[in-house]
Amino acid sequence: MSLSTPHGGKLINRFVDLPETASEIKRAKDLATLSLSPREISDLDLIAEGVLSPLLGFMGWADYQS
């Protein structure tokens, strides 16, 4: 049994690989923080897991306005 082709041609995985985890956590400590609603956290999780492939992230303001 073969799997169907994902929408957009490939699955997106936004998780950090284990060998890079420590350096990414260190880098993240210098980034700005923001508060997310439960809905936004859910959307972020779906993007990270590739459920919303081929999306790579949230829309920018210009995309939202168009």
N, C-alpha and C positions, 0 to 999 in steps of 0.2 A: 504494500500500500504506500503510495507516495503522497506527500503533503502538497496542498495547493500552494501556488505562488503567492507570497504575501503582497498586499496592496502596496504599490510603489516599487515592487521588485526586490526589496530586501527587508529583513527584520532589523529594527534598531535596538541596540542594547546600550543604555546609558549608565550602567553600573561600572564602578572602578574595579579593575583587576586587582586581585589580592596583593601582588608584589608592589603595586603603586599606592596602596591604601595609606600607609604611614605618611608618605610625602604629601599626599592630597589632603589629609587631615591637618598637617602642619601648614600647608598653603592656605587652607580654608580659614584658619584662625585670623588671618589678616584681611579677610574679605568683610564687606558690610553685611549686616544681618537684617532680616525683615520677618514680620509675623505673617503666618499663612492661616487661612481659614481651613476647617476640615475638608471642604470641597477642593481647595487649592492643593492641599496635601495629597488628596486622592488623585487629582489630575497629575501631579508630579510623579506619584508612584506609577500610574498607568504609562506615562511617557518613559520613565526609567525602565520599566519591564518590557517595553516594545509593544504594548497592547494597542497603542495609537500610531504604530508605524504607518507611514514613514516620517511622522513628526519627530523633530529633534529637540523641540522645546516649546515654550509658550510663544504666542504671537507677540510681535512688537506692536507698539501703539499705532504706527502707520498702517500695518496690516489690519488691525482691528478697525480702524477708521474707514478703510476702503470698502 
